[in-house]
Amino acid sequence: MSFSKKTLFVGVIIVFLIGIVYFNHNQSSDKSGGDHSVNTNEKNEQQKAEEYAEKMKPKIKEKLKKDDIHHFVNDITFDKDVSISPMGMIELSGYVNNNPEKFSFDVSLRYGTDKVDSIGYDKDLADRFENWDDFDKEVKEDFLNSLSKEEREQYLKDIGEMK
């Protein structure tokens, strides 16, 4: 191979390598632009979730009131944070009677169904929703005996059995 053919061959290799580097650089730039679009879509999905959660709050309140057979709930407060679970459920939480430590709840909504999929209650709140008619008398007595005197009195007041 002569010198000019070797030079031409090396030149073609260099141009080819520069082309590969340039092409890879442009692809990585496109990816970051694509990520930016995904972030914008996520923000839009977040906004949709927040709007849907706001729309569903009256139905959530209705469900809480329905589960509150002892008429314990006076006030319902929703936390500001709304999230989307990995399974696509819209998640929000709140509490009742101005007591987030004892009487909190978590709600799961499926976008577009216009119904409350599930509500999970803190143990103390779930206890106040308990229908003791579904149990033997001894079960309720055992539960009440597991509480301190102050807790027992407060519980009985909360479910309307003591003034």
C-alpha positions in Angstrom: 0.0 0.0 0.0 1.4 3.3 -0.9 1.7 6.3 1.4 -1.3 8.2 -0.1 -3.5 5.1 0.2 -2.5 4.7 3.8 -3.2 8.3 4.5 -6.5 8.1 2.8 -7.4 4.9 4.7 -6.4 6.6 8.1 -8.4 9.7 7.1 -11.5 7.6 6.4 -11.1 5.8 9.8 -10.7 9.2 11.6 -13.8 10.6 9.9 -15.7 7.4 10.7 -14.7 7.7 14.4 -15.6 11.4 14.6 -19.0 10.5 13.0 -19.6 7.8 15.7 -18.6 10.2 18.5 -20.9 13.0 17.1 -23.8 10.6 16.6 -23.5 9.2 20.2 -23.3 12.8 21.6 -26.5 13.8 19.7 -28.3 10.7 21.0 -27.4 11.4 24.6 -28.6 15.0 24.1 -31.9 13.7 22.7 -32.2 11.4 25.7 -32.0 14.3 28.2 -34.6 16.2 26.2 -36.7 13.1 26.3 -36.3 12.9 30.1 -37.4 16.5 30.3 -40.6 15.6 28.4 -41.2 12.7 30.8 -40.8 15.0 33.8 -43.4 17.4 32.2 -45.8 14.5 31.7 -45.2 13.4 35.3 -46.0 16.9 36.5 -49.2 16.8 34.4 -50.1 13.4 35.9 -49.5 14.8 39.4 -51.7 17.8 38.6 -54.4 15.4 37.4 -54.1 13.3 40.5 -54.4 16.4 42.8 -57.4 17.7 40.9 -59.1 14.3 41.0 -58.4 13.9 44.8 -59.9 17.3 45.4 -63.0 16.3 43.4 -63.3 13.1 45.4 -63.0 14.7 48.9 -66.8 15.0 49.3 -67.2 11.2 48.5 -64.4 10.4 50.9 -66.1 12.4 53.6 -69.4 10.6 52.8 -67.6 7.2 53.2 -66.1 8.3 56.5 -69.5 9.4 57.8 -71.0 6.1 56.7 -68.4 4.1 58.6 -68.8 6.4 61.6 -71.8 4.5 63.1 -71.3 6.2 66.5 -71.2 9.7 65.1 -67.8 10.3 66.5 -66.4 12.4 63.6 -66.9 16.1 64.0 -64.2 17.5 61.7 -62.3 16.0 58.7 -59.0 17.4 57.6 -57.0 16.3 54.5 -53.3 16.5 54.3 -52.0 18.6 51.4 -49.8 15.8 49.8 -51.3 13.7 47.1 -49.2 11.0 45.5 -49.4 8.4 42.8 -48.4 4.9 43.9 -46.3 2.6 41.7 -49.5 0.7 41.0 -51.1 4.0 39.7 -53.4 4.6 42.6 -53.9 8.1 43.8 -53.0 8.2 47.5 -54.0 10.9 50.1 -54.4 11.0 53.8 -56.0 12.9 56.5 -57.3 12.8 60.1 -60.4 13.5 62.0 -61.3 15.7 65.0 -58.0 17.6 64.8 -56.0 14.7 66.0 -53.5 13.4 63.4 -51.6 11.3 65.9 -54.6 9.1 66.8 -57.3 9.5 64.2 -55.6 9.4 60.8 -56.7 7.7 57.6 -55.3 6.8 54.2 -57.3 6.8 51.0 -56.7 5.1 47.7 -58.4 6.2 44.6 -58.4 4.9 41.0 -58.5 7.7 38.6 -61.8 8.1 36.7 -63.8 5.6 38.7 -65.6 8.2 40.8 -65.6 5.9 43.8 -63.4 5.5 46.9 -61.4 2.3 46.4 -60.2 1.9 49.9 -59.7 3.7 53.2 -57.4 2.5 55.9 -57.9 3.7 59.4 -55.5 4.2 62.3 -56.3 1.7 65.0 -57.8 4.2 67.4 -60.0 5.6 64.7 -61.0 2.1 63.5 -61.9 1.2 67.1 -64.4 4.2 67.2 -66.1 2.8 64.1 -66.5 -0.7 65.5 -70.0 -2.1 65.6 -70.1 -4.0 68.8 -73.4 -5.6 67.9 -71.4 -7.9 65.6 -69.5 -9.4 68.6 -70.2 -11.3 71.7 -70.6 -9.1 74.8 -67.3 -10.6 76.2 -65.3 -9.4 73.2 -66.3 -5.8 73.9 -65.6 -6.2 77.7 -62.2 -7.7 76.9 -61.4 -4.7 74.7 -62.6 -2.2 77.3 -60.6 -4.0 80.0 -57.5 -3.7 77.8 -57.7 0.1 78.1 -56.7 2.3 81.0 -59.5 3.9 83.1 -59.0 7.3 81.2 -58.9 5.6 77.8 -62.0 3.5 78.6 -63.9 6.6 79.7 -62.8 8.5 76.6 -63.7 5.7 74.3 -67.1 5.3 75.8 -67.7 9.0 75.4 -66.5 8.9 71.8 -68.9 6.1 70.9 -71.8 7.8 72.8 -72.2 5.3 75.6 -71.0 7.7 78.3 -71.5 11.4 78.9 
